[in-house]
C-alpha cells in the first residue's frame, strides 16, 4: 500500500511517494524520491511521454463511457435524493466497433447517476464470461473479474475519479497507466492556480 501526494500542472502530473504500508518514508528514501523527481523534471522526453500516456488513457476512458447508453440494457433498482441506481446487462443488439468495446458484451453490474449534476457517479462491473481480444493474441480477461469507478464533485463544478478498483485476471493492452489489478483511492483535493508550472507542482507535493 502506497500513499502519494500528487499535483497536476498543465504539462504533466507529479506524484511523490510519501508513505508505504502506513509508514512515512525515512530520510534515505525521501532523498531517493527527491532525486527521482529531479531527474524527471530534467527529462522533457519522459515528462512528455508520461503526459501523453495519461491523456490517451483519459481519452480512451471517455470513449468507453460514451458507449454505455448503447452497450447495455438498463433496469431501475432505486433512487435516493438526486441519485438513481440502475442495473445493467449486455445489449444483444450492440455491435462493438473495436476490440476494446468487446468487453461490454461480457459485462453486467450497476451504475449510479447524479441527476442534478448529470454525471455518472459510480459504476460497478463484473465479467460474466471470459473476453478474448483478437482471438487472445491481443490480450484476454478471465470470467469473474470486477471493477469499480467512483466520481464526485471536488469543487467549482469539477468532478474527479476518487476510487478506481480493478481486480481482473488476464492482460488488456488498451490502457497504458491502468493495470488489470489496481486499487487507487484519491482524496483531499485542493485547487491550484492554472498557471502552476511542473516545477512548482513538484514543490507543492514536497510540502504535503
Buried (B, 14 or more C-beta within 10 A) or exposed (E): EEBBBBBBBEBBBBBBBBBEEEEEBEEEBBEEBEEEBEEBBEEEEEBEEBBEEBEBBEEBBEEBEEBBEEBBBBEEEEEEEEBBBBBBEBBEEBEEEEBBBBBBBBBBBBBBBBEEBEBBBBBBBBBBEBBBBEEEEBBBBEBEBBBBBBBBBBEEEEBBBBBBBBBBBBEBEBBBEBEBEBEEEBEEBEEEEEEBEBEBBBEBBBEE
